[in-house]
Amino acid sequence: MNTGYKIKSELSEAQIEADVASYLGYITPFWSKRFRLISIDEQTTGSDKLFNRFVPIYLQFKVSEGLKPLDFGFNLLRKSGLQKIRAFRRKNDINSDPTLYFKLRDQAPTARDFQHNILKSFHQPPYQYAMYVAPLTLSLDEYNKSLEVSFIDRFLTFNPFFFRNQDIEMAAMKQSLGINPFLRGHISIPPHEIVDTSNHYYSFSRSGGDLAWHSGEKLNDDLRLSNQIKKIFQIAYRNKDVGHNKATYIQFISQYFDSVEKVDNPIDIIEDFSYYLKNTFNIKLLFLHIDD
């Protein structure tokens, strides 16, 4: 079978997860106690106050693969799988030089549902957010270069609150998350439709735009990770009623996690839920902790 139209990525899902998760943690200003992004399976020991108010963020990291554009003078005899993506983008005159895409994850043998549907049910803005995160490059060298930020920039330019808890609509915010080159180099897509098969794809351009859902739907929004994280911070900053506390979150996860009734300590339950998500669905759980 001719697969010369495919362009393989040089990246791995594990690398993307490690880099993005750690990066989201380190752009949180170390001198600010108001907001902290925390990986629940790594940093919860001895931190009961972290669970007073928080916004859960569920991330599924994907490797973007590439497709060469379909020439306008070439007609496909069979339109199946990846060829459907190329044909759809050509028909709708969507940027395809190249097309980036990823496929939904197959249902795990031990899972009650497709990972995609679990993510979809978790996406409940403004109380919690769920999204796929994928790089807008296929090149390992290009990806690594996006991480090369100077020491000063790490703690000043990209600081969301610039020394104090000021209004994040001010200039400091515009210099931080919204223009952060590493975060801008990823697309972040909230699942928008329930599926009964994993044979679905998201496709997009290297700019993070021109997003399409296959089967056959164009999606219009700025879904770069920089913009998504910026919006989450903005909403959490302005509204004291968004997010969860320990009690409301335990009530929520009891719908998905049978072990809730077997553990007495709420923090242990949340940590166990985080491990369950990672081991069963490969979903990474972060909390945006908000110190009111």
PyMOL commands that set and color helices and strands:
alter all, ss='L'
color gray80, all
select helices_A, chain A and resi 13-26+48-51+82-91+115-122+140-146+151-157+171-174+177-179+181-184+225-238+246-253+258-262+266-281
alter helices_A, ss='H'
color red, helices_A
select strands_A, chain A and resi 6-7+35-39+54-61+65-67+99-103+129-135+186-189+201-204+211-214+217-219+284-290
alter strands_A, ss='S'
color yellow, strands_A
deselect
rebuild
show_as cartoon
